[in-house]
C-alpha cells in the first residue's frame, strides 16, 4: 500500500470554467439583454442570466471532473 498524490486544482478550475463557457455558448442569444431573445423581442431572459443557473452549470461540470479523478484514483464508490 502506498500514497498517491494527484493535484487536481487546475483540472477542477478548468472544468468549472468549461461548464460556464458551454452555458454561455449554448445560451448566447439569451444573454445579450434583460429582454428580447430568439423566442420573442419582448421575452424576458432572467432565467438565463440568473447567477444560480450558470453557477450550477459550472458546478455540475466540476463535479463530473472530480468523478473522473476519483475513478483514476480507484476511490469511486468507496466513501462510507
N, CA, C and O atoms as CSV, one atom per row, in Angstrom:
chain,resi,resn,atom,element,x,y,z
A,1,UNK,N,N,0.835,-1.196,0.000
A,1,UNK,CA,C,0.000,0.000,0.000
A,1,UNK,C,C,0.868,1.243,0.000
A,1,UNK,O,O,1.949,1.265,0.589
A,2,UNK,N,N,0.393,2.253,-0.652
A,2,UNK,CA,C,1.141,3.492,-0.721
A,2,UNK,C,C,0.205,4.679,-0.828
A,2,UNK,O,O,-1.018,4.548,-0.783
A,3,UNK,N,N,0.813,5.820,-0.969
A,3,UNK,CA,C,0.052,7.063,-1.073
A,3,UNK,C,C,0.230,7.600,-2.478
A,3,UNK,O,O,1.332,7.604,-3.028
A,4,UNK,N,N,-0.870,8.051,-3.046
A,4,UNK,CA,C,-0.814,8.694,-4.361
A,4,UNK,C,C,-1.270,10.121,-4.185
A,4,UNK,O,O,-2.324,10.379,-3.604
A,5,UNK,N,N,-0.475,11.053,-4.688
A,5,UNK,CA,C,-0.863,12.462,-4.651
A,5,UNK,C,C,-1.201,12.891,-6.067
A,5,UNK,O,O,-0.416,12.703,-6.997
A,6,UNK,N,N,-2.363,13.460,-6.210
A,6,UNK,CA,C,-2.787,13.965,-7.524
A,6,UNK,C,C,-3.255,15.400,-7.320
A,6,UNK,O,O,-4.178,15.653,-6.546
A,7,UNK,N,N,-2.631,16.318,-8.000
A,7,UNK,CA,C,-3.037,17.716,-7.913
A,7,UNK,C,C,-4.102,17.961,-8.973
A,7,UNK,O,O,-3.804,18.016,-10.166
A,8,UNK,N,N,-5.344,18.108,-8.528
A,8,UNK,CA,C,-6.432,18.287,-9.486
A,8,UNK,C,C,-6.959,19.723,-9.502
A,8,UNK,O,O,-7.982,20.005,-10.124
A,9,UNK,N,N,-6.259,20.624,-8.818
A,9,UNK,CA,C,-6.734,22.010,-8.736
A,9,UNK,C,C,-6.919,22.634,-10.112
A,9,UNK,O,O,-7.970,23.210,-10.393
A,10,UNK,N,N,-5.928,22.527,-10.957
A,10,UNK,CA,C,-6.015,23.127,-12.291
A,10,UNK,C,C,-7.135,22.478,-13.093
A,10,UNK,O,O,-7.880,23.167,-13.790
A,11,UNK,N,N,-7.255,21.165,-12.998
A,11,UNK,CA,C,-8.302,20.465,-13.737
A,11,UNK,C,C,-9.692,20.875,-13.273
A,11,UNK,O,O,-10.589,21.059,-14.096
A,12,UNK,N,N,-9.881,21.023,-11.957
A,12,UNK,CA,C,-11.205,21.407,-11.467
A,12,UNK,C,C,-11.505,22.869,-11.802
A,12,UNK,O,O,-12.651,23.213,-12.092
A,13,UNK,N,N,-10.496,23.722,-11.765
A,13,UNK,CA,C,-10.713,25.115,-12.166
A,13,UNK,C,C,-11.127,25.178,-13.632
A,13,UNK,O,O,-12.049,25.914,-13.982
A,14,UNK,N,N,-10.458,24.416,-14.487
A,14,UNK,CA,C,-10.815,24.413,-15.905
A,14,UNK,C,C,-12.209,23.841,-16.102
A,14,UNK,O,O,-12.986,24.364,-16.900
A,15,UNK,N,N,-12.531,22.777,-15.387
A,15,UNK,CA,C,-13.848,22.164,-15.523
A,15,UNK,C,C,-14.947,23.154,-15.136
A,15,UNK,O,O,-15.986,23.214,-15.792
A,16,UNK,N,N,-14.721,23.929,-14.076
A,16,UNK,CA,C,-15.684,24.941,-13.654
A,16,UNK,C,C,-15.879,25.974,-14.760
A,16,UNK,O,O,-17.004,26.290,-15.148
A,17,UNK,N,N,-14.762,26.487,-15.254
A,17,UNK,CA,C,-14.815,27.470,-16.348
A,17,UNK,C,C,-15.478,26.878,-17.583
A,17,UNK,O,O,-16.278,27.547,-18.237
A,18,UNK,N,N,-15.152,25.626,-17.909
A,18,UNK,CA,C,-15.681,24.999,-19.107
A,18,UNK,C,C,-17.206,24.857,-19.032
A,18,UNK,O,O,-17.894,25.020,-20.040
A,19,UNK,N,N,-17.727,24.556,-17.850
A,19,UNK,CA,C,-19.171,24.490,-17.677
A,19,UNK,C,C,-19.831,25.832,-17.951
A,19,UNK,O,O,-20.873,25.903,-18.602
A,20,UNK,N,N,-19.215,26.890,-17.449
A,20,UNK,CA,C,-19.726,28.245,-17.681
A,20,UNK,C,C,-19.602,28.621,-19.155
A,20,UNK,O,O,-20.521,29.194,-19.740
A,21,UNK,N,N,-18.468,28.295,-19.738
A,21,UNK,CA,C,-18.227,28.610,-21.154
A,21,UNK,C,C,-19.254,27.927,-22.053
A,21,UNK,O,O,-19.784,28.538,-22.980
A,22,UNK,N,N,-19.527,26.658,-21.771
A,22,UNK,CA,C,-20.507,25.923,-22.580
A,22,UNK,C,C,-21.912,26.501,-22.405
A,22,UNK,O,O,-22.677,26.585,-23.366
A,23,UNK,N,N,-22.246,26.896,-21.181
A,23,UNK,CA,C,-23.555,27.504,-20.946
A,23,UNK,C,C,-23.688,28.797,-21.743
A,23,UNK,O,O,-24.711,29.039,-22.383
A,24,UNK,N,N,-22.649,29.624,-21.700
A,24,UNK,CA,C,-22.691,30.898,-22.427
A,24,UNK,C,C,-22.813,30.657,-23.921
A,24,UNK,O,O,-23.567,31.355,-24.600
A,25,UNK,N,N,-22.088,29.688,-24.439
A,25,UNK,CA,C,-22.149,29.398,-25.868
A,25,UNK,C,C,-23.543,28.898,-26.266
A,25,UNK,O,O,-24.074,29.268,-27.313
A,26,UNK,N,N,-24.115,28.061,-25.421
A,26,UNK,CA,C,-25.432,27.493,-25.701
A,26,UNK,C,C,-26.543,28.534,-25.589
A,26,UNK,O,O,-27.502,28.500,-26.360
A,27,UNK,N,N,-26.424,29.448,-24.646
A,27,UNK,CA,C,-27.482,30.436,-24.369
A,27,UNK,C,C,-27.094,31.855,-24.782
A,27,UNK,O,O,-27.696,32.824,-24.320
A,28,UNK,N,N,-26.104,31.976,-25.640
A,28,UNK,CA,C,-25.567,33.281,-26.029
A,28,UNK,C,C,-26.649,34.290,-26.410
A,28,UNK,O,O,-26.624,35.429,-25.943
A,29,UNK,N,N,-27.577,33.891,-27.234
A,29,UNK,CA,C,-28.613,34.815,-27.707
A,29,UNK,C,C,-29.573,35.256,-26.603
A,29,UNK,O,O,-30.282,36.251,-26.750
A,30,UNK,N,N,-29.591,34.512,-25.505
A,30,UNK,CA,C,-30.460,34.860,-24.370
A,30,UNK,C,C,-29.727,35.719,-23.341
A,30,UNK,O,O,-30.331,36.192,-22.379
A,31,UNK,N,N,-28.431,35.917,-23.547
A,31,UNK,CA,C,-27.597,36.637,-22.579
A,31,UNK,C,C,-27.151,38.003,-23.081
A,31,UNK,O,O,-26.174,38.560,-22.580
A,32,UNK,N,N,-27.851,38.539,-24.054
A,32,UNK,CA,C,-27.462,39.821,-24.633
A,32,UNK,C,C,-28.229,40.996,-24.045
A,32,UNK,O,O,-27.910,42.149,-24.336
A,33,UNK,N,N,-29.218,40.725,-23.237
A,33,UNK,CA,C,-30.002,41.788,-22.612
A,33,UNK,C,C,-31.042,41.176,-21.689
A,33,UNK,O,O,-31.271,39.966,-21.704
A,34,UNK,N,N,-31.660,42.016,-20.894
A,34,UNK,CA,C,-32.679,41.534,-19.965
A,34,UNK,C,C,-33.946,41.088,-20.686
A,34,UNK,O,O,-34.632,40.166,-20.243
A,35,UNK,N,N,-34.245,41.742,-21.787
A,35,UNK,CA,C,-35.459,41.465,-22.548
A,35,UNK,C,C,-35.080,41.227,-24.004
A,35,UNK,O,O,-34.196,41.893,-24.543
A,36,UNK,N,N,-35.752,40.277,-24.630
A,36,UNK,CA,C,-35.549,40.013,-26.054
A,36,UNK,C,C,-34.609,38.849,-26.307
A,36,UNK,O,O,-33.452,38.859,-25.887
A,37,UNK,N,N,-35.129,37.843,-27.002
A,37,UNK,CA,C,-34.325,36.679,-27.343
A,37,UNK,C,C,-34.922,36.018,-28.580
A,37,UNK,O,O,-35.896,36.532,-29.129
A,38,UNK,N,N,-34.374,34.900,-29.035
A,38,UNK,CA,C,-34.884,34.273,-30.252
A,38,UNK,C,C,-36.362,33.880,-30.209
A,38,UNK,O,O,-36.979,33.682,-31.256
A,39,UNK,N,N,-36.933,33.766,-29.010
A,39,UNK,CA,C,-38.351,33.391,-28.927
A,39,UNK,C,C,-39.278,34.597,-28.943
A,39,UNK,O,O,-40.498,34.436,-28.985
A,40,UNK,N,N,-38.719,35.802,-28.908
A,40,UNK,CA,C,-39.547,36.997,-28.974
A,40,UNK,C,C,-38.836,38.232,-28.465
A,40,UNK,O,O,-38.039,38.166,-27.529
A,41,UNK,N,N,-39.136,39.370,-29.097
A,41,UNK,CA,C,-38.494,40.634,-28.735
A,41,UNK,C,C,-38.886,41.112,-27.341
A,41,UNK,O,O,-38.172,41.914,-26.740
A,42,UNK,N,N,-40.001,40.634,-26.829
A,42,UNK,CA,C,-40.462,41.071,-25.509
A,42,UNK,C,C,-40.305,39.983,-24.438
A,42,UNK,O,O,-40.832,40.120,-23.335
A,43,UNK,N,N,-39.589,38.919,-24.759
A,43,UNK,CA,C,-39.425,37.806,-23.826
A,43,UNK,C,C,-38.295,38.091,-22.831
A,43,UNK,O,O,-37.219,38.538,-23.228
A,44,UNK,N,N,-38.537,37.834,-21.541
A,44,UNK,CA,C,-37.505,38.076,-20.526
A,44,UNK,C,C,-36.424,36.989,-20.539
A,44,UNK,O,O,-36.665,35.860,-20.967
A,45,UNK,N,N,-35.245,37.349,-20.069
A,45,UNK,CA,C,-34.102,36.433,-20.058
A,45,UNK,C,C,-33.604,36.101,-18.652
A,45,UNK,O,O,-32.552,35.478,-18.503
A,46,UNK,N,N,-34.330,36.500,-17.641
A,46,UNK,CA,C,-33.850,36.326,-16.272
A,46,UNK,C,C,-33.434,34.892,-15.955
A,46,UNK,O,O,-32.429,34.678,-15.277
A,47,UNK,N,N,-34.193,33.910,-16.435
A,47,UNK,CA,C,-33.858,32.533,-16.102
A,47,UNK,C,C,-32.554,32.066,-16.764
A,47,UNK,O,O,-32.062,30.977,-16.467
A,48,UNK,N,N,-32.003,32.882,-17.648
A,48,UNK,CA,C,-30.725,32.555,-18.274
A,48,UNK,C,C,-29.565,33.303,-17.629
A,48,UNK,O,O,-28.490,32.726,-17.465
A,49,UNK,N,N,-29.744,34.560,-17.260
A,49,UNK,CA,C,-28.627,35.300,-16.670
A,49,UNK,C,C,-28.605,35.258,-15.145
A,49,UNK,O,O,-27.683,35.795,-14.532
A,50,UNK,N,N,-29.589,34.638,-14.529
A,50,UNK,CA,C,-29.603,34.448,-13.088
A,50,UNK,C,C,-28.348,33.664,-12.691
A,50,UNK,O,O,-28.148,32.553,-13.182
A,51,UNK,N,N,-27.502,34.212,-11.820
A,51,UNK,CA,C,-26.248,33.530,-11.464
A,51,UNK,C,C,-26.445,32.114,-10.945
A,51,UNK,O,O,-25.571,31.268,-11.136
A,52,UNK,N,N,-27.553,31.838,-10.304
A,52,UNK,CA,C,-27.783,30.482,-9.796
A,52,UNK,C,C,-27.826,29.460,-10.924
A,52,UNK,O,O,-27.474,28.297,-10.724
A,53,UNK,N,N,-28.255,29.888,-12.105
A,53,UNK,CA,C,-28.354,28.973,-13.238
A,53,UNK,C,C,-26.973,28.658,-13.791
A,53,UNK,O,O,-26.604,27.490,-13.914
A,54,UNK,N,N,-26.201,29.700,-14.128
A,54,UNK,CA,C,-24.907,29.421,-14.747
A,54,UNK,C,C,-23.872,28.931,-13.750
A,54,UNK,O,O,-22.959,28.199,-14.132
A,55,UNK,N,N,-23.984,29.309,-12.494
A,55,UNK,CA,C,-23.073,28.753,-11.481
A,55,UNK,C,C,-23.338,27.255,-11.329
A,55,UNK,O,O,-22.404,26.466,-11.185
A,56,UNK,N,N,-24.600,26.873,-11.362
A,56,UNK,CA,C,-24.943,25.452,-11.253
A,56,UNK,C,C,-24.341,24.660,-12.406
A,56,UNK,O,O,-23.849,23.550,-12.199
A,57,UNK,N,N,-24.370,25.207,-13.609
A,57,UNK,CA,C,-23.763,24.509,-14.751
A,57,UNK,C,C,-22.258,24.354,-14.559
A,57,UNK,O,O,-21.690,23.315,-14.896
A,58,UNK,N,N,-21.618,25.380,-14.021
A,58,UNK,CA,C,-20.186,25.310,-13.743
A,58,UNK,C,C,-19.905,24.252,-12.677
A,58,UNK,O,O,-18.960,23.473,-12.802
A,59,UNK,N,N,-20.729,24.228,-11.633
A,59,UNK,CA,C,-20.548,23.242,-10.563
A,59,UNK,C,C,-20.759,21.813,-11.074
A,59,UNK,O,O,-20.016,20.905,-10.703
A,60,UNK,N,N,-21.762,21.616,-11.915
A,60,UNK,CA,C,-22.014,20.284,-12.469
A,60,UNK,C,C,-20.820,19.797,-13.280
A,60,UNK,O,O,-20.464,18.620,-13.221
A,61,UNK,N,N,-20.208,20.691,-14.029
A,61,UNK,CA,C,-19.040,20.336,-14.819
A,61,UNK,C,C,-17.867,19.960,-13.911
A,61,UNK,O,O,-17.138,19.011,-14.199
A,62,UNK,N,N,-17.687,20.699,-12.821
A,62,UNK,CA,C,-16.598,20.404,-11.885
A,62,UNK,C,C,-16.845,19.072,-11.168
A,62,UNK,O,O,-15.910,18.297,-10.968
A,63,UNK,N,N,-18.079,18.807,-10.786
A,63,UNK,CA,C,-18.409,17.530,-10.137
A,63,UNK,C,C,-18.086,16.363,-11.068
A,63,UNK,O,O,-17.542,15.344,-10.643
A,64,UNK,N,N,-18.429,16.528,-12.330
A,64,UNK,CA,C,-18.127,15.473,-13.306
A,64,UNK,C,C,-16.624,15.223,-13.376
A,64,UNK,O,O,-16.180,14.077,-13.430
A,65,UNK,N,N,-15.841,16.310,-13.376
A,65,UNK,CA,C,-14.376,16.166,-13.435
A,65,UNK,C,C,-13.834,15.514,-12.174
A,65,UNK,O,O,-12.900,14.716,-12.253
A,66,UNK,N,N,-14.388,15.829,-11.026
A,66,UNK,CA,C,-13.957,15.186,-9.784
A,66,UNK,C,C,-14.230,13.686,-9.848
A,66,UNK,O,O,-13.443,12.887,-9.339
A,67,UNK,N,N,-15.340,13.305,-10.470
A,67,UNK,CA,C,-15.645,11.887,-10.647
A,67,UNK,C,C,-14.592,11.175,-11.476
A,67,UNK,O,O,-14.241,10.028,-11.199
A,68,UNK,N,N,-14.088,11.861,-12.498
A,68,UNK,CA,C,-13.018,11.284,-13.324
A,68,UNK,C,C,-11.788,11.042,-12.465
A,68,UNK,O,O,-11.162,9.987,-12.563
A,69,UNK,N,N,-11.434,12.005,-11.627
A,69,UNK,CA,C,-10.269,11.848,-10.751
A,69,UNK,C,C,-10.479,10.699,-9.768
A,69,UNK,O,O,-9.556,9.929,-9.503
A,70,UNK,N,N,-11.684,10.585,-9.230
A,70,UNK,CA,C,-11.961,9.504,-8.287
A,70,UNK,C,C,-11.846,8.144,-8.975
A,70,UNK,O,O,-11.371,7.181,-8.372
A,71,UNK,N,N,-12.276,8.064,-10.225
A,71,UNK,CA,C,-12.113,6.807,-10.971
A,71,UNK,C,C,-10.643,6.490,-11.177
A,71,UNK,O,O,-10.218,5.349,-10.998
A,72,UNK,N,N,-9.863,7.498,-11.553
A,72,UNK,CA,C,-8.431,7.280,-11.787
A,72,UNK,C,C,-7.699,6.874,-10.517
A,72,UNK,O,O,-6.715,6.138,-10.575
A,73,UNK,N,N,-8.169,7.345,-9.379
A,73,UNK,CA,C,-7.537,7.014,-8.094
A,73,UNK,C,C,-8.167,5.776,-7.444
A,73,UNK,O,O,-7.836,5.416,-6.314
A,74,UNK,N,N,-9.067,5.145,-8.169
A,74,UNK,CA,C,-9.764,3.952,-7.665
A,74,UNK,C,C,-10.468,4.218,-6.331
A,74,UNK,O,O,-10.484,3.360,-5.449
A,75,UNK,N,N,-11.039,5.391,-6.197
A,75,UNK,CA,C,-11.734,5.726,-4.954
A,75,UNK,C,C,-13.234,5.935,-5.148
A,75,UNK,O,O,-13.955,6.224,-4.193
A,76,UNK,N,N,-13.694,5.789,-6.379
A,76,UNK,CA,C,-15.125,5.991,-6.654
A,76,UNK,C,C,-15.946,4.918,-5.943
A,76,UNK,O,O,-15.672,3.723,-6.049
A,77,UNK,N,N,-16.959,5.386,-5.218
A,77,UNK,CA,C,-17.853,4.472,-4.518
A,77,UNK,C,C,-17.309,3.858,-3.248
A,77,UNK,O,O,-17.894,2.910,-2.724
A,78,UNK,N,N,-16.204,4.376,-2.742
A,78,UNK,CA,C,-15.595,3.784,-1.541
A,78,UNK,C,C,-15.843,4.570,-0.280
A,78,UNK,O,O,-15.448,4.128,0.799
A,79,UNK,N,N,-16.481,5.719,-0.374
A,79,UNK,CA,C,-16.771,6.526,0.827
A,79,UNK,C,C,-17.932,5.907,1.574
A,79,UNK,O,O,-18.975,5.608,0.994
A,80,UNK,N,N,-17.742,5.721,2.851
A,80,UNK,CA,C,-18.829,5.159,3.671
A,80,UNK,C,C,-19.219,6.121,4.754
A,80,UNK,O,O,-20.115,5.828,5.546
